[in-house]
């Protein structure tokens, strides 16, 4: 939910379509970060992926993971937290694999 200053109610900016694994759904989201363009990145924990929601879009896009739970470099296992560094590289706390992964900006 996004809350504008002095708002009486929030605005859904990601998910809100029950739990699930479609690009319109989240399943136990655990972490969120917003980039300098206003894109919302979500650690979608139970879907083992990081997704990006762009304002005005009804679906997200998978940024990291999405290949099922696992420990390969393109897989996640219960991602929990996200961060960007000054060069816009993405860091993901990959809780189930006991690691932090860095994904360089394309």
C-alpha positions in Angstrom: 0.0 0.0 0.0 1.2 3.5 -0.8 0.0 6.3 1.4 0.1 9.8 0.1 0.7 12.7 2.6 -2.6 13.4 4.5 -4.4 10.6 2.7 -7.4 8.9 4.4 -6.7 5.6 2.6 -3.9 3.8 0.9 -3.4 2.8 -2.8 -2.5 -0.8 -3.7 0.7 -0.6 -5.8 1.6 -4.3 -6.0 -0.4 -7.5 -5.6 -3.8 -7.4 -4.0 -5.1 -10.3 -6.1 -4.9 -13.1 -3.4 -1.8 -15.1 -2.9 -0.4 -16.9 -5.9 2.4 -17.1 -8.5 1.0 -15.2 -11.4 2.6 -11.9 -12.3 -0.4 -10.1 -10.7 0.0 -11.8 -7.4 2.4 -12.1 -4.4 2.9 -14.9 -2.0 4.3 -13.8 1.4 6.2 -10.7 0.3 9.0 -9.9 2.8 11.1 -7.0 1.4 10.5 -4.0 -0.7 12.6 -1.2 -2.1 11.8 1.6 -4.5 14.4 2.8 -7.1 15.0 6.4 -8.2 12.5 6.0 -11.0 9.7 4.9 -8.6 9.8 1.2 -9.6 8.8 -1.1 -6.7 10.9 -4.2 -6.2 9.5 -6.9 -4.0 11.1 -9.9 -2.4 8.3 -12.4 -3.2 9.4 -14.9 -0.6 7.2 -18.0 -1.2 7.5 -17.6 -5.0 11.3 -17.5 -4.7 11.7 -14.5 -6.9 12.2 -10.7 -6.9 9.7 -8.8 -9.0 9.4 -5.3 -10.2 6.1 -3.3 -10.4 6.1 -0.2 -12.5 3.5 2.5 -11.8 0.3 2.0 -13.8 1.1 -1.6 -14.7 -1.3 -4.4 -13.7 1.4 -7.0 -13.8 4.9 -7.3 -12.5 8.0 -8.6 -14.2 10.5 -11.1 -12.7 13.9 -9.5 -12.1 15.6 -12.4 -10.2 14.6 -16.0 -9.7 11.4 -17.4 -11.0 13.0 -20.8 -11.6 11.7 -22.5 -8.5 13.3 -22.9 -5.1 17.0 -23.7 -5.4 20.6 -22.8 -4.7 21.9 -22.1 -8.3 22.9 -18.6 -9.1 19.7 -17.9 -11.0 17.5 -19.3 -8.2 16.4 -18.1 -4.7 15.1 -19.8 -1.6 12.9 -17.5 0.4 14.3 -14.0 -0.4 13.7 -11.6 2.5 15.4 -8.3 1.9 16.6 -6.0 -0.9 19.0 -3.1 -1.3 20.6 -1.1 -4.1 24.2 0.3 -4.0 25.3 3.6 -5.4 25.8 1.9 -8.8 22.2 0.5 -8.8 23.3 -3.1 -8.3 20.7 -5.1 -6.5 21.5 -7.1 -3.4 19.1 -9.9 -2.3 19.0 -11.5 1.1 18.5 -15.1 0.1 17.4 -16.4 3.5 16.9 -20.1 2.7 20.3 -20.4 1.0 22.1 -18.5 3.8 23.6 -16.0 1.4 23.4 -12.5 0.0 23.5 -12.3 -3.8 24.6 -9.3 -5.9 22.9 -8.8 -9.3 24.7 -6.2 -11.4 22.7 -3.6 -13.2 22.3 -4.4 -16.9 
